């Protein structure tokens, strides 16, 4: 996901991203946050946003009270495929609903 000013995008055709994206974790469970460092968005809305997901990335696993920040232009998300397997039930994924975060963008 890219966070951006969708009003400005529709009015002027420009992509304006937050200066910083932040995540604060309120649970120890759920998928990690992935930030694709080389996956910065484009400036013009008419340009395709594309790139390899094999690029450099940072990964942050949930931990109560942990706070991370990153360049707001970077592609980021918490893919369900990255959920850790519970130790008591090998082969099954943890429940997505257990991830609790507070997300704030700094513009």
N, C-alpha and C positions, 0 to 999 in steps of 0.2 A: 504494500500500500504506500502511496505517496500522499502526504498531507500537503494541501496547497489552498490558496485563496480561490475558491470556485467562482465567486462573484466576479472577481477581476478577470478570471479566465474567460467567462462568458461575455463580458463587456469588451475586453481589449485583446483577447487571444493570447494573453501572457500567463505563464506559470510562475507564481510567486510562492515560495516555500518558506516555512518557518525558519528562523535562525537556528534554533535548537529544538529537538524533540526530547521529551523526557518520559520515563516510565518509573513509577514507584510500585513495588510489589506489596500486596496485603495478604498474600498466601505463599506457601512453599510449593504449591502444586500447579500443574499445567505445563503447557508447551513453553519452551524458551523463546525469548525475543531474538530474532535474527535481524541484523543490520548489514545490508550489503554496501560496504564502503565504496566500491567502485560503481555502484548503481545509482548515481545521481540523476535526477530528472532533467528534462530539457527546459529551455527558457520559453520557447514559442509553442503554443498549443497545437499548431499544425505539424510539428515535428513528432515523429514516432519516438516513444520511450522504449528503448530496446537494449538488450545486453545479455551477457551470459550470467547465469546463476552460479557458475563455477568461479566467479570472481572472489576477491577478498571479502571476508565477512567477519563480523563479531557476533558472538552468541552469549546471551545472558540467561542463566537459569533462575527461575523464581526463588526468592528467599525473602521472608517477611522483613520489611523495613529497608530492603535494598533499593537504591535509587540509581538509575543510569541516565545519561544524556548523550546525544549524538547529533551530528550534522543533520538538520531538518530536511535537507535535499535528498537524503539517502532513502532508497527502497527499504522498507522494514515490515515486519509482521511476526506473528506467532503461529507458524504452520502446525496443524494438528498432527501431521506426519512425524513431527519432531518430539511428540509426547514421549516421555520416558516410560518404560514398562514397569508396572508395580512389582515389587520384589515378592509379594505374596501370590501373584497370579502371572507367572511367566507366559509370554506370548500375547497378552492382552494389553491394550493401551489404557492409560489413566483417563479419567473423565475430564472433559474439556471444561465443564461448568465449575470446576474447583479453582480455576485461575482467576484471581482478583487483583486488578491493577488500577492505578490512577494515572491517567495520561494527560500531560500538559505540554502544549507547544508554546515556545517563546518566539514572538514575532518581533 
